[in-house]
């Protein structure tokens, strides 16, 4: 039997709340209303909080509940589903929250602000392509935070806005990536206390992902020297030569898909995704605005191949370079530097930001 009332309201959450927000709200409310803390009269409230968590933390049960109570056209399953954290018995949490080494948030934030002021032009360009941080998650859980932390969040946003170079202040991916990393530094202790794994790691990774993929990285990743030389040759080529190659490329029918080498992926290797996207953007900007879409797509694949040339097989790289190989000076596979080994089995692992 489906509960008759609104389970999201029991947890004080919107119906599109993420799995991490559900976990956080459950723990925060259970601490507030647990009979051992608030007295025996809150036993029924704690039970209702647990029932809401039972339903909404299980992807299958949540999908069933949403279909019946909150139907939305086109939604087939619960948003942002994650493996459930199950519990049994009265007002009890079984999965222990994540714990990590103590870090002084105030000191970490000051270092972050100083690093923001020193962002280079290359880093700012990379930040414009960052994956948008889940700022909405922080807004959702803010009602469960102490008043001083909520005030600190507002102060942090203002200080970050002031620290950002002018060109990055109104770019949404840049601003969200920088603020998202700041949120992780400020809220780390509270998230550690209220989120168990895998929820805690997912939140940390999402909040920090954009910043860490953009900062302290070469402009085009491990093949920056090769890519810079290729873009230089493309820029120096006569417009007639670029136009000729664009016509040749447009006849090839290049696929819109950008293949990734074995062991790497756009989802897991975000720094490389940003490197590839930036190389594509810089190269395509050199084409005539009237160049065919297929030519742009073909050049994008060539630049993608150059950025990841350390991981592609020679035949795969040749196929990606297509008619642009000779002009880009990249027909061979000689690397400009020895790549670092990745713990995931690839050739390069992104460096962490500060």
C-alpha positions, 0 to 999 in steps of 0.5 A: 500500500502506498502511503496516503500523504506526501513522502517528499513533504515528510522529508521537506524536499521537492519531488525532483530531489536527488538521491543525495538530498534524500539521504541528507534530509533523512539523517538531518530530520532523524537527528532532530526528531529521534526519540533518544534526542527529542523525547518519546513523543517524537517516536511517531514522527521518526517512524514516518521519516523512516518510512519516507526514506524507505520508499524514496531511497529505493529507485524501484519504490520511488518510481512506483510512488512517483507514478501514482502520486506525482506523475509527470509526462515522460518520466519513467523512473525516479530522477538521479536514482542511486542504490538504496540505503536500507534499514529496519526497525524503529528510527534507526540509521544503519549505514554510517556516514562517511568520515574523512581527515579533518580539514579547516574549512576557513583555511581551505576557502582562503586558499581557494579564493587566492587561487581564483584570483590567479586563474590564467586565461587558459584556465578561464577558457577551460572553466567555460566548458566545465560541467555545471555543478549541482548548485541546486543540491546545496539550495535543497539541503540549506534548510537543514544547515545551521544558521551560521552555515547558511550565512557563510554560504551567502558570504562565500558566494559574494567573495567568490564573485569578487575574486573571479576575474571580470570575464568569468563573473557572468559565465554560468559554467565558470561561476558554478564550477568555482562556487561548487568547489567552494561549497565542497570546502565549506560544507565538507564536515556537514556532508561527512556527517549526514551522507554515507557512501556512495552518496558522499563521494558522488556529491564531492565529485560533482561539486569539485568536478568542474574546478578540478577538470579545468584548473592546473591543467595544460590548455589542451591536456597531455598533447598541448604542444602538438595541438598548439602546433596544429592550430598554428598551422591551421591559422597560418594556412591560406584561406583558400586551402582551409576552404578546399579542405572543408569541401573535401571534408564535407564530402566524407560525411563525418559522424557527429559521435566522438569516439573515446579510446579504450580505458577512457571516457567523457564521463570519467575523464572530464579534464580530457573532455574539456581539453578536447572541447577547447581544441575543437572550439579553437580550431573551428573558429578558424574556419570560414563561418559559412563552412559546411556543418560536415566540415566543422564536424570533421575538423572537430573529430580531428582535434579530438583525435589529436588531444587523445593521440596518446591513447588512440591506436595509429589506425584509429587516429588516422581515421579521425584526422581524415583530410586534415592530417597533412595540414595539421602536421599530425600524420604520425603518432610521435608524442610530444611528451611521455604521458602519465599512467592512469590508475584506470588503465589509460595513459593520462590522469588529470591533476587535481586542483588546489 
